[in-house]
Amino acid sequence: MTEQVQATTSAPGRSQPLGDALERSRLRSTPGFYRRAWKRFRKDKVAVVALFIAAVIVVFSFSAPLVSELTGYSYITSDLRNKLLAPGEGGHLLGTDGNGRDILTRLAYGGRVSMTVAVLALISAFTIGATMGSVAGYYGGIVDSFLMRFVDIVIAIPGITLLLLLSVWFRPGPTGLAFVIGGLAWTGISRLIRGEVLSLKNRDYIDAARIVGASNRRIIMNHIFPNVVSIAIVWMSLALPGLILYEAALSYLGFGVQIPNPSWGNMLEEANDFYRDSWTFVFIPGFAIYLSALCFNLIGNGLRDALDPRLNE
């Protein structure tokens, strides 16, 4: 009888650790938010193909010195005896431009410059916009009103006109051009993050953080900002093609990256004088701009759908 009582009383003690282990195992087997999002993204075949093509473009662009080694041509050395060669002629896979320079090599170096400008502009725009939006949404009141009116003023300024003026006055290099573009491209993400912060700052876990003495900076950085990462990722993927087009437009108009340094925009501008003699010289940089912008837009659309928490399996 005593043994039976001991067995009965010890059974719950043995089942409790077993139940905890099963619960931990169940939680480990449940995919997290980003794993579920990646699974949804992989189902979007168009976005996956766009991601692959964009990766190839990025690797090609940032491997420009290797491309130059493989082609055997410099992006800056002219050869007027072999100008405007068609693709495949004279050992030039994509032909030559009006100064006899290898288009494939210049396309790689131009892509590196264009991508670098766009990425630096994206990082600077996100940094400014995320800071403005977080501060405005969290503090509210007069701080929110002041910052949002400042955003309205920046939005009201015609961006391309101001960029042209700044480019004429300062003639910035690729890095300076990136920060100039980023200084005008942050308004959209600031409003998005402000709206999210407004909806998050009164949640129970934020109140709990205040109660235990967390500073405002710690609450914003550690408790609020991680919850807007998905919105930031989608915005960046959709903003990047616009920034590529901004750089291309400025360089095409002669106010961006200056010749002889190549970018896709100034390659297209150079090709204007030779479109009757070599249509490929015009088509290749234009197609590179178009394909890059299209792929990043498709990736952004796929990420938007994948990261939408309202979509259920």
N, C-alpha and C positions, 0 to 999 in steps of 0.2 A: 504493500500500500504506500509506503514512504517513497519507494522508487517511482511509482506512478505519479505521485504529487510532484516530485522533483522534475520528472519529465514534462509534466503539464506546465509547470511554472517556468521551465527553461525554454520551452518552445517559442514563446514570443520573443525572447532575447535572441534566439538564433534566427528567427524570421526577419527581425528588424534590419540587421546588417545585409541580409539577402535582398530585402526590398530596396534598401538604399543603393546597393550595387546595381540592381536592375534599373532603377531610376537614372543613375549616372550613365549606364550603358545606353538607355533610351535617349538621353539628352545628347550624348556624343554622336549617336547615329542620326540625329535630326540635323539636316543641313542648315547652315546659317543663312543670313540674309543675302550676303554677297555670293555664296555658293549657289543659292537658288537663282539669283539674278544672272550668274554666268551660264547656268543651265538654260534659262530662257533665252539668253542672248545667242547661244549656240544653235537654237532652233530657227533663228532668223538667218536663213542662208544668204540673203543679200548683204546683210551687215557683216557676216563672217567673210564673204568674198571681198567686201570693201576693206575690212581690216587687214586681210592678207595683202591686197594691192597697196594699201597705204604703208604697210610695213616694208614692202619691197621698195617703194619710193623713198622712204626715210633712210633705209640702209644704203640705197644707191646714192642718195644725196650726201650723206655723211661719210661715204667711202670715196669721195671725190679724188683724193690723192692716189688711191689704189686704181681708180678708173684711169687716171692720167698715166700711171705706170703701165697699165694694160694696153692702152691705145698708143702710147709712145709719143703723145703730143701734150704740149702745155696749153693751158686755157688762155694764155696771154700772148703767145708768140704768133705773129702774123706770117702768112706766106701768100703774097698777092699773086703768085703764079698759079696757085691752086684754089682760087676763090670761087665760091658758089658751085662747088662740086655736088652732084647728086648723091644721094645715099648709096654707099657701096663703092663709089669711084675713088681711086687713088688711096685705097686703104682706110678711108674714112667711113665708118659704119653708118653714120647719119649725115654724111656730107660735110661741107664747110660753109662758113658764113661769108659776108662781103669782104672780109679781110683775110680770108684763107685759114681761119682758125677752126679747129675741129669742134663740131657742134656737140658731139656726145660728151666730150670733156667739159665744155663750157656748160652744158646742161646739168652735169653733176655738180660743178662748182656753183652754178646759179641756184640749183635746188638747195644746196647747203646754206647759201646766204638767205634765200627766201624763207626756208624753214627756221633758221636761227632767228631771223627778225620776227617771224610770226610767234614762235614759242616764247621769246623774251617779252614780246608785247603781251602775250597771254598771261604770263606769270606776273608781270607788273600790274596789268589790269585786274587780275584776280586778287592780288594783295591789297590794292587800294579799295576795290569794291567790297571785298569781304570785311575789311576793317571798318569801312564806313557803314555798311549794312548792319554788322553786328553791334556796333556802338549805338547806332540810331535805334535799332529795334530793342535793345536791352534797356537802355536808359529812358527812352521815350521822352515825353514832355517837350521842353524847349530845345533839348539836344536833338531830338528826332526832327522837330520842325525845321530847325536851322540846317541840318545836314540834308534833309530831303529837298528843301528849297534850293540848296546849292546843286544838288543833283539835277533839279529841273532846269537850272541855268545852264549847266553843262550840256544837257540834252538839247536845249534850244539852240546851241551853237552849231552851225553847219560844219560837220566834222571834216569833210574833205577840203573845204575852203580854208579852215584853220590849219590843217596839215600842210597845205600848199604854202601858206604864209610862213609858217614856222620853218619849213624846209628851205624857203628862199632866204630867210634871215640868217639861219644858223648853219645850213648845209651840213646836217649831221651825217656821220657814218652809219653803218648798219646797226651798231649798238644804240647810238643816239636816236636813230629813226625808230627803233623798237620801243624805246621808252616814250617817245613822243606819241606814237600810236596807242600804246598802253594807257597813256595819260588821258585819252579821250574815250577809251573803250570799256571803262569799268562801271558805267552807270547801270547797265542791265543787271549784272550780278549783284550790285549793291541793293537794288530793289527786291530781288528774289530772296536774298539772305535776310533782309530786314523783315519781310513777311513771315519767313519761317521762324525767326527769332521771336517775333511778336507772339506766335502761337505756342512757342516752347517755354518762354521764360516764366510762365505761371504754373508749370506742371509740378506735380508733387515732388519729384526727385530734385528739382531745382530749389524748391522750398526747403527740402531736407538739407541740401548743401549749404544754404544760407544759415540754417539753424546751427550747423556744426562749425560755422565760422569761416567758410570758404570765401575768399575775396572775389570781387566781381570779375577780375581778370581770369582767375582760375575757373570760375563758373562758365564764362564764355568759352575759354579754350578747351576745357576738359569735359564739360557736360553739355554745352549747347552746340558747339561747332561740329563735333563728330556726327551729330544728327542731321547736318546739312551737307555732308560730304557727297551724298548721291546726287543732290541738286547741282553741286559744284562740278561734279564729273560730267554731267549731261551738258551744263552750260559751256564748259571748256571745249568739249568735243564739237559743239555746234558753233562756238565763236571762232575756233581756229581757222576754218575755211574763209570766214569773212576777213580775218586779219591777213591771210595769205593774199586775198584779193586787194586789200588796202595797200599792201607793199607793192604788189604788181602794178596797181594803178598809178601810184606815185612814181615808181621807177619808169613806167611807160611814158609818163608825162615829163620825165627828166628831172624830177625833184626828189627822187629816192636814192637808191644805190647808184653811184656814179660809175660810168664807163672809165677805165677798162675792167673794173671789177664786175663780174657777171652776176645778174639775177634774172629770173625768168621774165620779169617786167621789162628790164632794159634790153634783153635779147629780143623781145617782141618789138620794142621801139626801133632797134637797129634794123629789123627785118622789113620795116615799112618801106624803105627805099629800094628793096629788091624783090618785092612780092611778084612782079611780072617775070623776073628771071629765075626765081627759085621759090616755088610755093611751099616746099618742105621747110625752108628756113623760117617761114611764118607759122606754119602749122605745128611744128614740134614744140616750141616753148608755149604756144597757146594751148596745145593739148595737154601739156604737163600741168599748167595752171588749172585747166578745167577738170582733169582727172583727179588731182589732189583735192580740190574743193569738193567735188562730188563724193569722193570716198569718205572724207571726214564728215560730211553731212549725213551720209548713210550710216556711218558708225554712230553718230550722235542720235539719230532716230532709233537705232537698235538699242542703244544704252537707255534712252528715255523709256522705251517700252519695257526693257528688262528690269530697270530699277524702280518702276512704278509699284508701290506696295499694294495697290488695289487690284493688281493682276494676280490671280490665284492659279495654282496648277490645276 
